[in-house]
Amino acid sequence: MVTIPVIDFTNFTKSNAINRQAVIKQIYEACHEIGFIYLQNLVISKDLIKEVFTHSKSFFNLPLEVKQKQAWSDEFSNMGYVGIERERLNPNKPGDLKEAFNVNKQAAIGRDASIVTFYDRCTELANTILQAYALALELPEDFLTIRHNQQNHTLRLLHYPPLQTPAKPEQVRAGEHSDYGSITLLFQDDIGGLEVQTASGEWIAAPAIPDTVIVNTGDLMQRWTNHLFCSTKHRVMIPTDNRVNQSRYSMAFFCHPNDDTEITCLESCQKEQSPIYPPILAGEYLLSRLQATYGNS
């Protein structure tokens, strides 16, 4: 049975060359086979993560009319509050049973200090992970980080409320989807519900593991690598036990290349097959995915 590997990241950041190369190999295999990894021993403190979760819960506990005042200013701005069922990550299914609040670098600065610090720590961690990805792909260590240096990342606070009424047919907390950018960092509570689809089509659980962050590759990384690294479908299901009466919280940090970065197949990823996708600008791809996600709601 396919499982999501757990990798001690200090073996990349603080260890000798042999252990560092072993982590690079582990990351390559995980990205190629399933597209998801648990990384442990990170630079982000537990206290900071807890503080941001507390801030998130406080926001989502506000009255709806207060939250709606911070809703997206236009249909595809990707910043601000997103109400329950407003988003449908699977465009063919009912709206998702979740609400969210998105902030970018500029918006984070105007909010709670813990949000700013958390955004910065996630950026630092993402850059280190991207260095490992680059080495796994036989690229210069800074190849990916210099293409992410405008910090076009999105921090998304997520709340999946208790189910007060029966869900619509085929409605879930978050429909099956792949992420849009290069990599995602995911922090989640212990309520559960996240599932990942394996290459064989099987859905496996991705529960919270203490002191880890989930890292998964996104669509643009898949395009860059000619499917060498896979952008895996995942979803959040409605619990079938008493957890259905509890809130679920998570925080996703979506790493996106600079908008003007051309995503074209890497030479090191053309050994087994010719390029699958034509080149596309990262910003254009993001807009196309947002239109698909929100255009039918």
C-alpha positions in Angstrom: 0.0 0.0 0.0 1.3 3.5 -0.9 2.0 5.7 2.1 3.1 9.3 2.4 6.7 9.3 3.6 7.9 11.2 6.7 11.2 13.0 6.1 13.5 14.5 8.8 14.3 17.8 7.2 17.2 18.6 9.5 19.2 16.0 7.5 19.0 18.5 4.6 19.4 21.7 6.5 21.9 20.8 9.2 23.6 17.5 8.4 26.5 16.2 6.4 26.7 15.8 2.6 25.7 12.1 2.7 22.5 12.7 4.8 21.7 15.8 2.7 21.9 13.7 -0.5 19.7 11.0 1.1 17.0 13.6 1.8 17.2 14.9 -1.8 16.7 11.3 -3.0 13.8 10.8 -0.6 12.1 14.0 -1.9 12.6 13.0 -5.5 11.0 9.6 -4.9 8.1 11.1 -2.9 7.4 13.8 -5.5 7.5 11.3 -8.3 5.5 8.6 -6.7 2.8 10.4 -4.7 3.4 14.1 -4.7 3.0 14.4 -0.9 5.5 14.5 2.0 5.5 14.9 5.7 8.4 17.1 6.7 9.5 17.0 10.4 11.8 19.1 12.5 11.1 22.5 10.9 12.2 26.1 11.6 8.6 27.2 12.4 8.0 27.0 16.2 5.0 25.2 17.6 4.0 28.3 19.6 3.8 30.4 16.4 1.7 27.8 14.7 -0.6 27.6 17.7 -0.9 31.4 17.8 -1.9 31.6 14.2 -4.5 28.9 14.6 -5.9 30.9 17.5 -6.0 34.0 15.4 -7.8 32.0 12.6 -10.4 30.7 15.0 -11.1 34.2 16.3 -11.7 35.5 12.8 -14.0 32.7 11.8 -16.0 33.1 15.0 -17.0 36.7 14.0 -20.5 37.3 12.7 -21.0 36.6 9.0 -21.8 40.2 8.2 -18.4 41.3 9.7 -16.5 38.7 7.7 -18.4 39.6 4.5 -17.0 43.1 4.8 -13.6 41.6 4.1 -14.8 39.5 1.1 -12.9 39.5 -2.2 -13.0 42.9 -3.9 -13.4 41.4 -7.3 -14.2 37.9 -8.6 -10.6 36.7 -9.0 -8.6 38.8 -6.7 -7.7 35.7 -4.5 -7.5 37.9 -1.4 -9.9 38.3 1.5 -12.9 36.3 2.8 -14.5 33.4 0.9 -17.9 32.3 2.3 -19.2 28.8 2.7 -20.1 27.1 -0.6 -18.7 30.1 -2.5 -15.8 27.9 -3.8 -16.1 24.6 -5.6 -12.8 23.0 -6.0 -14.4 20.3 -8.1 -16.4 22.5 -10.5 -18.7 19.5 -11.2 -19.9 19.2 -7.6 -21.8 21.4 -5.1 -20.0 24.2 -3.4 -17.5 23.2 -0.7 -18.5 23.2 3.0 -15.8 25.5 4.2 -14.9 29.2 4.5 -11.5 30.8 4.0 -9.5 33.9 4.4 -6.6 34.6 2.0 -3.8 37.0 2.5 -0.7 37.8 0.4 2.5 39.5 1.6 1.1 43.0 1.5 -2.2 42.1 3.2 -0.3 40.1 5.9 1.6 43.2 6.9 -1.7 45.0 7.8 -2.8 42.2 10.1 -1.8 40.6 13.4 1.9 40.4 14.0 1.8 36.6 14.3 0.4 36.4 10.7 3.3 38.5 9.4 5.8 36.4 11.2 4.2 33.1 10.1 4.1 34.3 6.5 7.8 35.1 6.6 8.7 31.8 8.3 6.7 29.9 5.7 8.4 31.8 2.9 11.8 30.9 4.4 10.8 27.2 4.7 9.4 27.1 1.2 12.7 28.5 -0.2 14.7 25.8 1.5 12.3 23.1 0.2 12.6 24.6 -3.3 16.4 24.4 -3.0 16.0 20.7 -2.3 13.6 20.3 -5.2 16.1 22.0 -7.5 18.9 19.7 -6.5 16.6 16.7 -6.9 16.0 17.9 -10.5 19.7 18.3 -11.2 19.3 22.1 -11.3 21.4 24.9 -9.7 20.3 25.2 -6.0 18.9 28.7 -6.5 17.1 27.9 -9.8 13.6 27.8 -8.2 14.1 30.3 -5.4 15.1 33.1 -7.8 11.9 32.4 -9.7 9.9 32.8 -6.5 11.6 36.0 -5.2 8.6 38.3 -5.6 6.8 36.3 -2.9 3.6 35.9 -4.9 2.5 33.4 -2.2 -0.9 33.1 -0.6 -1.6 32.2 3.1 -5.0 30.7 3.4 -6.7 30.2 6.7 -9.5 27.6 6.5 -12.5 26.7 8.6 -14.7 23.7 8.0 -17.7 24.3 10.2 -19.8 21.6 12.0 -22.5 20.2 9.7 -25.8 21.6 10.9 -27.9 20.2 8.1 -27.5 17.2 5.8 -25.0 17.8 2.9 -26.2 17.9 -0.7 -25.6 14.8 -2.8 -21.8 14.5 -3.5 -21.0 17.6 -1.4 -17.9 17.4 0.7 -15.8 19.8 2.8 -13.3 20.4 -0.1 -13.8 18.8 -3.5 -11.1 16.8 -5.2 -8.5 19.1 -6.8 -4.8 19.7 -7.4 -3.1 22.8 -6.2 -2.2 25.5 -8.7 1.3 26.7 -8.0 4.7 25.1 -7.3 4.4 23.7 -3.8 2.0 23.9 -0.8 2.7 23.8 2.9 -0.2 22.5 4.9 -0.8 22.8 8.7 -3.9 21.0 10.0 -5.6 20.1 13.3 -6.3 16.6 14.4 -10.0 16.4 13.2 -8.9 14.7 10.0 -10.6 14.3 6.6 -7.8 15.0 4.2 -7.4 12.3 1.6 -4.8 11.9 -1.2 -5.3 10.0 -4.4 -2.6 7.6 -5.3 -1.5 6.8 -8.9 -3.7 3.8 -8.9 -6.8 5.9 -8.1 -7.0 4.8 -4.4 -7.8 7.4 -1.8 -5.7 7.3 1.3 -5.9 9.3 4.5 -3.4 12.1 5.3 -4.0 12.7 9.0 -2.1 15.2 11.1 1.2 14.0 12.4 2.6 16.0 15.4 5.4 18.4 14.6 5.2 18.0 10.8 4.0 20.0 7.9 2.6 18.4 4.8 4.3 19.5 1.5 2.7 18.7 -1.8 3.6 19.6 -5.4 1.3 21.7 -7.5 0.3 22.0 -11.2 3.1 24.4 -12.2 5.8 22.1 -10.7 4.2 19.2 -12.6 4.3 21.2 -15.8 7.9 22.3 -15.2 9.0 18.7 -14.6 7.0 17.1 -17.4 5.1 15.0 -14.9 8.3 13.8 -13.3 6.9 15.3 -10.1 3.1 14.8 -9.8 0.5 17.3 -8.8 -1.8 14.9 -6.9 -5.6 15.2 -6.5 -6.7 15.6 -2.8 -9.9 16.4 -1.0 -11.4 16.9 2.5 -14.2 14.5 3.3 -17.1 14.9 5.8 -16.5 12.7 8.9 -18.8 9.8 9.4 -18.6 9.9 13.2 -19.1 12.5 15.8 -16.4 14.7 14.4 -19.0 15.9 11.9 -20.2 18.1 14.8 -16.8 19.7 15.3 -15.0 22.4 13.4 -11.9 21.6 11.4 -9.1 24.1 10.9 -6.2 24.2 8.6 -3.7 26.6 7.1 -2.3 26.3 3.6 0.6 28.3 2.3 0.5 28.3 -1.5 3.8 29.0 -3.1 3.5 30.5 -6.6 6.3 31.5 -8.9 6.7 35.1 -10.0 3.8 36.0 -12.4 6.1 36.6 -15.3 8.0 33.3 -15.0 7.6 31.2 -18.1 6.8 27.6 -17.0 8.4 25.5 -19.7 9.6 21.9 -19.5 13.1 21.6 -17.8 15.8 20.0 -20.0 16.6 17.5 -17.2 13.0 16.3 -17.4 12.9 15.5 -21.1 15.0 12.4 -20.9 12.1 9.9 -21.1 9.5 11.9 -23.1 9.2 15.1 -25.0 7.5 18.1 -23.4 3.8 17.4 -22.6 2.7 21.1 -22.2 3.4 24.3 -24.1 5.0 27.1 -22.2 2.8 29.3 -20.1 3.3 32.3 -17.8 2.7 31.4 -14.1 0.3 34.4 -13.6 -1.8 33.4 -16.6 -2.1 29.8 -15.3 -3.2 31.0 -11.8 -5.9 33.2 -13.3 -7.2 30.4 -15.5 -7.5 28.1 -12.5 -9.3 30.7 -10.4 -11.8 31.3 -13.2 -12.5 27.6 -13.3 -13.0 27.4 -9.6 -15.2 30.4 -9.1 -16.7 31.1 -12.5 -19.5 28.6 -12.1 -20.5 29.4 -8.5 
